[in-house]
Every structure is written in structure tokens, then in C-alpha cells.
Amino acid sequence: MRRFMIIALALLLASTASAATVDGLKIHSASAGSGRTTLVFVHGWTCDSTSWAAQVPALAKKYRVLTLDLPGHGKSESPKDGKFSMDLFARAVEAVRAEAGTDKIVLVGHSMGAPVIRQYARLYPQHVAALVAVDGPLDMRQFPEFKPPSLTGTEGHKVREGMIRGMFTPQTAPDVQQKVLAMMLKAPEATAIGAMGSMMDPSLRKADVTPMPALAVWAGTNQQMPNLDEARKALPKFEQTKVEGTGHFLMMEKPEEFNRLLIEFVDKQAK
């Protein structure tokens, strides 16, 4: 009997892959768990859904968990015209939500995934229960403007590698570093350039109000968190915290602490 219960639990928690579409592009996604609350995890620049490998099995015990590869990333198709935008990314998230048949979702976005989920909340507020940013800006007004370096050719590849290595700390485990480097350097050059450009869109810096509860979980390397009063002009229910001793991929470096913070926040919204 115990053996069959274990098998049944394994089947319940097992991820099932599917492919929603946006603008004719197949978007790779997966679903795990079957809780009443649905979490949607959105990865960062040149990453993919495997960024959340330490979250899915733990959180699927309590919630329904959806992961996806944004257009041009992972196993999802790329726009043939090479044009990327926050709107495209947000609409890909919506395609996954609609295909999954769930209404309200808690969106969790790492790095570039943070402005993606904020843009989703602008376009589809009726489906958003809460937002969680993971070492990424929900309020782009406080994100410093910069001119992206050239990412083309051999030198561009070296620049990308240097940028990625700068996301680690001396405490970042070697296996995490290797996984992140392999994942991010595998992304096509067109994706690296196009997705980076999408974050430079000046329209993302507007001070419109996003009323849903929002949490930012910052890496320990973040020396200056956003001004809380200023952030709450755009995100009235915004709060933030930090996971000390971590680099940019804090959910991979200290998954148990990150998962605990996420569960506490999600469960607080349900009360």
C-alpha cells in the first residue's frame, strides 16, 4: 500500500510539459503540483526554466507550479523578425496561464523576469494575485539607465561570460556557477541582444500604479535596495527583504531560505 501511495504522490508532483503559443511561437512550459494557489515562475535574461529546479519540487507539494521558457530562451521558439519586447514576454506568460486554465496567479520573476511580471500586471491585472521579484526591479524608475555593451561575435561572447561571472560571489558554489554559465551562454546571440534591448524600453519607467501585493527578495550583494517610499508610489503594497551571503542567483544558492520567504509571502496573501 505504501509503495502505491509513493507512486501516486510521485505522479502528482511530476511535471507535465506543454506548449502554449504566442504570435505563432511555441512556448515551452511545464506544470507541477495541484494546489489551489498557482505560482508562475519567470526566469531572467538568457536563462531558462531550469533556473527554478530547486523551487519546483518543494513548492509543488503545496501549490500548483507553472514554469516557462520565454520566447528565444530555452526550448521556446524565437521571433523570426528578431524583435523582442516586454509585451511579447508578458503575452507569452499569459498564453501559458490561459492554457493551464488557471485564473489568479502569483508571479515570481528573477532578474529580467521582474520587469516582465510587472508588465504582465499592467496588461492582465485581472489575473494577478501578487508579484514577487527575485533580485530584479519591479520599479524600473529606480533602476539605473545604462548603455548595453556590444554582445556580437567572439568578443560579445566574452563580454557575456564576464557579465555572468560578475553575478557570483566567492561563496557561490562551483556547481551553481557551472550550471548558470552553461545555461546563459547557451542562449543565442540574437536573444542576448534582443532581450537586453527590451529592458531599455523607456515606457517601462512610467510611474503607473500596480496595486497588487508585491515582494522583492534581493541578493546579499545588493548594496542599496530601492527607496521604499518612492517604490510605494507605483507599488503601494510593496515590501522587500534580502538574503545575505548570496549572489544574483540567490534561489539556487540558498533555496531553502528563499523558498521559506516565498511561502510566507504567498500564504499571507491567502489569509
C-alpha beads as a LAMMPS data file, in Angstrom:
LAMMPS data file: protein, C-alpha beads

271 atoms
270 bonds

1 atom types
1 bond types

-500.0 500.0 xlo xhi
-500.0 500.0 ylo yhi
-500.0 500.0 zlo zhi

Masses

1 110.0

Atoms # bond

1 1 1 0.000 0.000 0.000
2 1 1 2.797 2.373 0.965
3 1 1 4.514 1.671 -2.372
4 1 1 1.404 2.673 -4.326
5 1 1 0.979 5.817 -2.230
6 1 1 4.557 6.827 -3.034
7 1 1 3.961 6.197 -6.738
8 1 1 0.735 8.209 -6.650
9 1 1 2.492 11.102 -4.923
10 1 1 5.309 10.996 -7.469
11 1 1 2.820 11.125 -10.306
12 1 1 1.018 14.030 -8.674
13 1 1 4.209 16.033 -8.318
14 1 1 5.690 15.122 -11.684
15 1 1 5.943 17.999 -14.145
16 1 1 3.932 17.730 -17.336
17 1 1 5.262 19.622 -20.324
18 1 1 3.054 21.567 -22.719
19 1 1 3.406 24.167 -25.444
20 1 1 1.316 27.317 -25.492
21 1 1 1.768 29.712 -28.402
22 1 1 2.159 33.470 -28.801
23 1 1 2.343 35.095 -32.237
24 1 1 2.688 31.584 -33.648
25 1 1 5.723 30.815 -31.467
26 1 1 5.661 27.649 -29.377
27 1 1 6.311 28.455 -25.732
28 1 1 7.707 25.620 -23.667
29 1 1 6.115 25.330 -20.236
30 1 1 5.579 22.765 -17.512
31 1 1 3.118 22.245 -14.674
32 1 1 3.647 20.506 -11.343
33 1 1 1.505 20.092 -8.238
34 1 1 -2.198 20.756 -7.835
35 1 1 -2.733 23.235 -5.022
36 1 1 -5.459 25.902 -5.028
37 1 1 -2.855 28.646 -5.443
38 1 1 -0.905 28.828 -8.711
39 1 1 2.636 30.181 -8.888
40 1 1 4.168 31.138 -12.249
41 1 1 7.965 31.332 -12.341
42 1 1 9.610 33.615 -14.924
43 1 1 13.364 33.359 -15.486
44 1 1 15.848 36.111 -16.258
45 1 1 17.959 37.316 -19.185
46 1 1 19.384 34.445 -21.289
47 1 1 18.253 31.947 -18.656
48 1 1 15.509 29.322 -18.834
49 1 1 13.018 27.487 -16.640
50 1 1 15.715 25.233 -15.138
51 1 1 16.643 28.279 -13.012
52 1 1 13.852 27.120 -10.700
53 1 1 14.927 23.489 -10.279
54 1 1 15.311 23.977 -6.531
55 1 1 11.842 25.506 -6.206
56 1 1 9.511 23.307 -8.278
57 1 1 9.617 20.028 -6.291
58 1 1 9.457 21.802 -2.923
59 1 1 6.658 24.230 -3.778
60 1 1 4.624 21.763 -5.835
61 1 1 3.875 19.934 -2.589
62 1 1 1.684 22.878 -1.612
63 1 1 0.827 24.853 -4.780
64 1 1 0.349 24.408 -8.470
65 1 1 3.606 25.489 -10.100
66 1 1 3.967 26.666 -13.704
67 1 1 7.335 27.338 -15.320
68 1 1 8.083 28.542 -18.837
69 1 1 10.864 29.474 -21.209
70 1 1 10.359 32.999 -22.536
71 1 1 10.480 33.477 -26.341
72 1 1 14.012 32.922 -27.624
73 1 1 15.060 31.182 -24.415
74 1 1 15.417 27.511 -23.508
75 1 1 13.099 25.292 -25.540
76 1 1 10.793 28.086 -26.710
77 1 1 10.844 29.393 -30.260
78 1 1 12.333 32.762 -31.238
79 1 1 10.576 35.547 -33.151
80 1 1 11.627 35.283 -36.789
81 1 1 11.972 39.058 -37.079
82 1 1 14.336 39.066 -34.110
83 1 1 12.188 41.583 -32.237
84 1 1 11.879 41.085 -28.500
85 1 1 9.875 43.202 -26.075
86 1 1 8.447 43.150 -22.586
87 1 1 4.997 42.954 -24.149
88 1 1 5.988 39.805 -26.051
89 1 1 7.358 38.222 -22.880
90 1 1 4.249 39.191 -20.888
91 1 1 1.960 37.804 -23.570
92 1 1 3.923 34.533 -23.504
93 1 1 3.230 34.291 -19.773
94 1 1 -0.447 34.941 -20.474
95 1 1 -0.518 32.180 -23.113
96 1 1 0.836 29.736 -20.530
97 1 1 -1.659 30.875 -17.890
98 1 1 -4.580 30.560 -20.293
99 1 1 -3.512 27.129 -21.487
100 1 1 -3.187 25.959 -17.885
101 1 1 -6.772 27.050 -17.247
102 1 1 -5.986 28.909 -14.043
103 1 1 -7.382 32.344 -13.195
104 1 1 -5.447 34.173 -10.492
105 1 1 -1.683 33.657 -10.351
106 1 1 1.240 34.671 -8.173
107 1 1 4.059 35.698 -10.495
108 1 1 7.679 35.153 -9.475
109 1 1 10.297 36.817 -11.698
110 1 1 14.082 36.622 -11.428
111 1 1 16.293 39.444 -12.721
112 1 1 14.802 40.480 -16.105
113 1 1 11.793 38.413 -15.082
114 1 1 10.872 41.159 -12.601
115 1 1 10.030 43.801 -15.238
116 1 1 8.360 41.018 -17.227
117 1 1 5.919 40.263 -14.420
118 1 1 5.324 43.989 -13.790
119 1 1 4.442 44.367 -17.476
120 1 1 2.152 41.348 -17.196
121 1 1 0.376 43.055 -14.293
122 1 1 -0.140 46.132 -16.469
123 1 1 -1.629 44.113 -19.329
124 1 1 -3.582 41.492 -17.364
125 1 1 -4.294 42.886 -13.861
126 1 1 -7.397 40.729 -13.509
127 1 1 -5.241 37.602 -13.325
128 1 1 -2.636 38.791 -10.810
129 1 1 -2.844 37.852 -7.143
130 1 1 0.662 39.049 -6.223
131 1 1 4.134 39.759 -7.598
132 1 1 7.498 38.500 -6.324
133 1 1 10.719 39.929 -7.750
134 1 1 13.946 37.995 -7.202
135 1 1 16.966 40.325 -7.371
136 1 1 15.301 42.279 -10.141
137 1 1 13.488 45.632 -10.489
138 1 1 9.719 45.917 -10.360
139 1 1 10.073 49.697 -10.330
140 1 1 12.228 50.500 -13.349
141 1 1 12.253 54.191 -12.385
142 1 1 14.835 53.332 -9.717
143 1 1 16.841 51.032 -11.998
144 1 1 19.930 52.847 -13.321
145 1 1 19.899 53.535 -17.037
146 1 1 22.902 52.174 -18.917
147 1 1 24.081 51.586 -22.442
148 1 1 24.336 47.827 -23.103
149 1 1 27.774 46.674 -24.265
150 1 1 28.241 45.080 -27.660
151 1 1 27.242 41.435 -27.453
152 1 1 28.063 40.358 -31.010
153 1 1 30.747 37.972 -32.182
154 1 1 33.578 36.394 -30.219
155 1 1 34.212 39.493 -28.144
156 1 1 30.500 39.736 -27.359
157 1 1 30.557 36.175 -26.077
158 1 1 33.460 37.069 -23.785
159 1 1 31.548 40.111 -22.550
160 1 1 28.562 37.914 -21.736
161 1 1 30.746 35.478 -19.830
162 1 1 32.286 38.339 -17.866
163 1 1 28.849 39.711 -17.014
164 1 1 27.708 36.293 -15.801
165 1 1 30.781 35.690 -13.669
166 1 1 30.156 39.073 -12.076
167 1 1 26.852 37.717 -10.764
168 1 1 28.642 35.289 -8.438
169 1 1 30.332 35.772 -5.081
170 1 1 33.294 33.822 -3.673
171 1 1 30.698 31.821 -1.726
172 1 1 28.695 30.798 -4.820
173 1 1 29.099 27.023 -5.094
174 1 1 31.113 25.844 -8.127
175 1 1 28.272 23.625 -9.343
176 1 1 25.877 26.611 -9.314
177 1 1 28.399 28.691 -11.249
178 1 1 28.861 25.970 -13.856
179 1 1 25.113 25.470 -14.274
180 1 1 24.451 29.182 -14.680
181 1 1 27.322 29.704 -17.133
182 1 1 26.224 26.767 -19.288
183 1 1 22.590 27.896 -19.250
184 1 1 23.188 31.556 -20.031
185 1 1 25.942 31.132 -22.633
186 1 1 23.785 28.608 -24.495
187 1 1 21.240 31.317 -25.337
188 1 1 21.550 32.577 -28.937
189 1 1 23.291 35.871 -29.593
190 1 1 20.050 37.306 -31.014
191 1 1 18.288 36.519 -27.749
192 1 1 21.024 38.128 -25.658
193 1 1 20.869 41.319 -27.715
194 1 1 17.103 41.459 -28.164
195 1 1 16.184 40.640 -24.580
196 1 1 18.719 43.138 -23.251
197 1 1 17.246 45.784 -25.514
198 1 1 13.746 45.043 -24.268
199 1 1 14.756 46.188 -20.785
200 1 1 15.843 49.574 -22.171
201 1 1 12.322 50.478 -23.310
202 1 1 11.649 53.922 -21.751
203 1 1 7.934 53.157 -21.408
204 1 1 8.820 50.719 -18.598
205 1 1 9.879 53.671 -16.440
206 1 1 6.424 55.182 -16.088
207 1 1 5.013 55.704 -12.612
208 1 1 1.672 53.983 -13.135
209 1 1 0.195 52.256 -10.088
210 1 1 0.252 48.470 -9.739
211 1 1 -1.982 47.813 -6.703
212 1 1 -1.309 44.100 -6.116
213 1 1 0.814 42.933 -3.161
214 1 1 4.473 42.843 -4.199
215 1 1 7.636 41.476 -2.616
216 1 1 11.239 41.966 -3.706
217 1 1 13.812 39.457 -2.470
218 1 1 17.288 40.882 -3.039
219 1 1 20.647 39.124 -3.172
220 1 1 23.180 39.813 -0.444
221 1 1 25.390 41.594 -2.965
222 1 1 22.788 44.330 -3.431
223 1 1 24.317 47.269 -1.580
224 1 1 21.439 49.725 -1.994
225 1 1 17.878 48.494 -2.088
226 1 1 15.230 50.738 -3.695
227 1 1 13.807 53.619 -1.696
228 1 1 10.696 52.155 -0.099
229 1 1 8.636 55.349 -0.095
230 1 1 9.410 56.002 -3.759
231 1 1 8.666 52.402 -4.753
232 1 1 5.295 52.558 -2.998
233 1 1 4.213 55.419 -5.247
234 1 1 3.999 52.835 -8.030
235 1 1 3.551 49.704 -5.907
236 1 1 1.514 50.695 -2.815
237 1 1 1.713 47.208 -1.280
238 1 1 5.450 46.766 -1.861
239 1 1 7.811 45.188 0.656
240 1 1 11.366 43.942 0.381
241 1 1 13.952 41.774 2.084
242 1 1 17.440 40.466 1.481
243 1 1 19.086 37.024 1.604
244 1 1 22.561 37.661 2.960
245 1 1 25.576 35.798 1.630
246 1 1 24.186 35.280 -1.861
247 1 1 24.899 36.394 -5.397
248 1 1 22.419 37.117 -8.155
249 1 1 21.074 33.539 -8.283
250 1 1 20.023 33.512 -4.648
251 1 1 17.198 30.999 -5.222
252 1 1 19.836 28.482 -6.364
253 1 1 22.415 29.416 -3.732
254 1 1 20.129 29.352 -0.673
255 1 1 16.988 27.579 -1.913
256 1 1 15.604 26.628 1.492
257 1 1 15.735 30.205 2.784
258 1 1 14.310 31.588 -0.441
259 1 1 11.503 29.003 -0.531
260 1 1 10.598 29.810 3.064
261 1 1 10.350 33.537 2.320
262 1 1 8.229 32.855 -0.752
263 1 1 5.852 30.514 1.087
264 1 1 5.426 33.010 3.939
265 1 1 4.538 35.779 1.495
266 1 1 2.165 33.662 -0.610
267 1 1 0.356 32.272 2.421
268 1 1 -0.039 35.760 3.892
269 1 1 -1.968 36.801 0.760
270 1 1 -4.360 33.892 1.225
271 1 1 -5.417 34.966 4.727

Bonds

1 1 1 2
2 1 2 3
3 1 3 4
4 1 4 5
5 1 5 6
6 1 6 7
7 1 7 8
8 1 8 9
9 1 9 10
10 1 10 11
11 1 11 12
12 1 12 13
13 1 13 14
14 1 14 15
15 1 15 16
16 1 16 17
17 1 17 18
18 1 18 19
19 1 19 20
20 1 20 21
21 1 21 22
22 1 22 23
23 1 23 24
24 1 24 25
25 1 25 26
26 1 26 27
27 1 27 28
28 1 28 29
29 1 29 30
30 1 30 31
31 1 31 32
32 1 32 33
33 1 33 34
34 1 34 35
35 1 35 36
36 1 36 37
37 1 37 38
38 1 38 39
39 1 39 40
40 1 40 41
41 1 41 42
42 1 42 43
43 1 43 44
44 1 44 45
45 1 45 46
46 1 46 47
47 1 47 48
48 1 48 49
49 1 49 50
50 1 50 51
51 1 51 52
52 1 52 53
53 1 53 54
54 1 54 55
55 1 55 56
56 1 56 57
57 1 57 58
58 1 58 59
59 1 59 60
60 1 60 61
61 1 61 62
62 1 62 63
63 1 63 64
64 1 64 65
65 1 65 66
66 1 66 67
67 1 67 68
68 1 68 69
69 1 69 70
70 1 70 71
71 1 71 72
72 1 72 73
73 1 73 74
74 1 74 75
75 1 75 76
76 1 76 77
77 1 77 78
78 1 78 79
79 1 79 80
80 1 80 81
81 1 81 82
82 1 82 83
83 1 83 84
84 1 84 85
85 1 85 86
86 1 86 87
87 1 87 88
88 1 88 89
89 1 89 90
90 1 90 91
91 1 91 92
92 1 92 93
93 1 93 94
94 1 94 95
95 1 95 96
96 1 96 97
97 1 97 98
98 1 98 99
99 1 99 100
100 1 100 101
101 1 101 102
102 1 102 103
103 1 103 104
104 1 104 105
105 1 105 106
106 1 106 107
107 1 107 108
108 1 108 109
109 1 109 110
110 1 110 111
111 1 111 112
112 1 112 113
113 1 113 114
114 1 114 115
115 1 115 116
116 1 116 117
117 1 117 118
118 1 118 119
119 1 119 120
120 1 120 121
121 1 121 122
122 1 122 123
123 1 123 124
124 1 124 125
125 1 125 126
126 1 126 127
127 1 127 128
128 1 128 129
129 1 129 130
130 1 130 131
131 1 131 132
132 1 132 133
133 1 133 134
134 1 134 135
135 1 135 136
136 1 136 137
137 1 137 138
138 1 138 139
139 1 139 140
140 1 140 141
141 1 141 142
142 1 142 143
143 1 143 144
144 1 144 145
145 1 145 146
146 1 146 147
147 1 147 148
148 1 148 149
149 1 149 150
150 1 150 151
151 1 151 152
152 1 152 153
153 1 153 154
154 1 154 155
155 1 155 156
156 1 156 157
157 1 157 158
158 1 158 159
159 1 159 160
160 1 160 161
161 1 161 162
162 1 162 163
163 1 163 164
164 1 164 165
165 1 165 166
166 1 166 167
167 1 167 168
168 1 168 169
169 1 169 170
170 1 170 171
171 1 171 172
172 1 172 173
173 1 173 174
174 1 174 175
175 1 175 176
176 1 176 177
177 1 177 178
178 1 178 179
179 1 179 180
180 1 180 181
181 1 181 182
182 1 182 183
183 1 183 184
184 1 184 185
185 1 185 186
186 1 186 187
187 1 187 188
188 1 188 189
189 1 189 190
190 1 190 191
191 1 191 192
192 1 192 193
193 1 193 194
194 1 194 195
195 1 195 196
196 1 196 197
197 1 197 198
198 1 198 199
199 1 199 200
200 1 200 201
201 1 201 202
202 1 202 203
203 1 203 204
204 1 204 205
205 1 205 206
206 1 206 207
207 1 207 208
208 1 208 209
209 1 209 210
210 1 210 211
211 1 211 212
212 1 212 213
213 1 213 214
214 1 214 215
215 1 215 216
216 1 216 217
217 1 217 218
218 1 218 219
219 1 219 220
220 1 220 221
221 1 221 222
222 1 222 223
223 1 223 224
224 1 224 225
225 1 225 226
226 1 226 227
227 1 227 228
228 1 228 229
229 1 229 230
230 1 230 231
231 1 231 232
232 1 232 233
233 1 233 234
234 1 234 235
235 1 235 236
236 1 236 237
237 1 237 238
238 1 238 239
239 1 239 240
240 1 240 241
241 1 241 242
242 1 242 243
243 1 243 244
244 1 244 245
245 1 245 246
246 1 246 247
247 1 247 248
248 1 248 249
249 1 249 250
250 1 250 251
251 1 251 252
252 1 252 253
253 1 253 254
254 1 254 255
255 1 255 256
256 1 256 257
257 1 257 258
258 1 258 259
259 1 259 260
260 1 260 261
261 1 261 262
262 1 262 263
263 1 263 264
264 1 264 265
265 1 265 266
266 1 266 267
267 1 267 268
268 1 268 269
269 1 269 270
270 1 270 271
